[in-house]
Amino acid sequence: IGEITTNQDADFSFEIPQATLTENGLGNGITFSGDVPYWLELDENTGELTGAPTYDSIGDHSITITATDDEGDTAKFDLSIQVDNINDAPTVTPIEDLTVGIDESLDLDPSNNFSDQDIPYGDSLNYDITLSDGTSIPDWMNYDPTTGRLTGEPADGSLPQYDLRITATDTIGDTAITFVKINLEQAEDEKPTLPAQP
């Protein structure tokens, strides 16, 4: 029969044409059998294949269907179903808030919290980091847009807390977003002291 192409997550159906059955010498009362992938069902009375391939079904599936008429005559039909990948949006798990000493270096790698199951099929992620309101991060923070790694040395006059928004975008333009707080601790000698009690 040849190759049939369908897409991941799309409803699929296929039925061997009656003309093909007749050309192979089959008569009335035909029943069908065969081993099919888990995402397919074969109707033994009509020969119709139905299903919805999932992400795990991407690739080529070779199937042999045997048709048997009421006289006992049989014919085998080989077909190949190619399931093509359809883009899935990236996903993200929450990132724990981070505390950095005022004299310490900031080093945050958020890439482990983002995932994209289409990467084996050529997809990739790019990262953008801003303050939570969409404005730019302070000058002392730097990040790599290909890995999302955020580094920097807190500067004098830095705020005690920064609320950041981290966005990962795949090649199709789908995104995943998460937020994280960067807390800066002051050095002991910079903390305010209370006046001595009389």
C-alpha positions, -999 to 999 in steps of 0.1 A, spaced: 0 0 0 29 23 7 36 51 32 10 72 50 20 104 68 2 118 98 11 143 126 17 138 163 -15 144 184 -37 144 152 -66 120 148 -57 93 123 -78 69 103 -71 47 73 -91 19 56 -79 -4 29 -98 5 -3 -124 -20 -14 -109 -20 -49 -75 -31 -34 -92 -60 -16 -110 -71 -48 -78 -68 -69 -62 -93 -45 -90 -119 -51 -109 -114 -19 -147 -119 -19 -174 -114 7 -173 -115 45 -138 -101 49 -122 -99 84 -90 -82 93 -62 -90 117 -27 -77 125 -4 -64 152 -6 -26 154 12 0 176 -4 8 210 -19 41 197 -38 24 169 -69 2 169 -78 -22 141 -115 -28 134 -116 -65 125 -148 -61 105 -140 -31 84 -102 -30 85 -102 6 96 -72 18 115 -79 46 140 -59 64 167 -41 95 178 -3 92 178 15 108 208 50 122 212 63 87 219 49 76 185 70 99 164 88 80 137 80 52 112 57 23 120 56 -8 97 23 -27 98 11 -59 81 -27 -64 79 -41 -98 69 -75 -98 52 -95 -131 51 -127 -136 32 -155 -161 41 -140 -187 16 -107 -187 36 -87 -167 10 -62 -143 25 -41 -114 14 -15 -95 33 -11 -57 31 21 -39 42 19 -3 50 42 23 67 28 51 89 51 80 93 43 101 124 58 136 121 67 157 151 46 188 159 61 215 181 54 214 218 59 245 239 87 244 264 79 238 301 94 250 333 95 241 370 98 268 397 133 282 406 140 286 442 148 321 454 185 328 457 204 347 484 237 363 476 262 380 499 270 415 490 306 405 485 298 373 467 293 365 430 259 357 416 258 325 395 224 311 385 218 285 358 180 282 351 184 259 321 179 228 343 144 241 352 134 245 315 128 216 292 116 211 256 108 176 244 113 187 207 151 193 212 159 158 199 142 169 167 162 200 162 145 225 185 164 248 208 158 274 235 169 310 238 166 329 271 157 364 281 160 378 316 144 410 328 131 425 360 96 412 367 80 443 352 98 438 319 125 464 324 162 457 321 182 439 348 209 461 365 242 466 348 261 443 372 240 413 360 248 395 328 233 364 312 240 341 282 209 340 259 218 305 247 221 289 281 203 314 304 232 314 329 231 346 350 262 359 366 275 391 382 290 409 412 266 431 431 276 467 429 277 493 456 242 508 460 225 476 448 189 470 460 184 444 487 161 424 464 155 419 426 125 402 412 134 386 379 114 372 350 131 344 330 116 335 296 127 306 274 116 307 237 118 278 213 125 281 175 87 283 168 82 312 192 65 293 220 75 303 255 78 293 291 82 318 319 91 317 355 100 342 382 128 342 408 139 365 436 175 375 441 181 386 477 213 405 485 227 401 521 246 430 535 280 425 551 279 425 589 298 458 591 273 474 568 242 465 588 227 493 609 234 491 646 210 501 674 221 529 698 232 517 732 206 518 758 212 542 787 
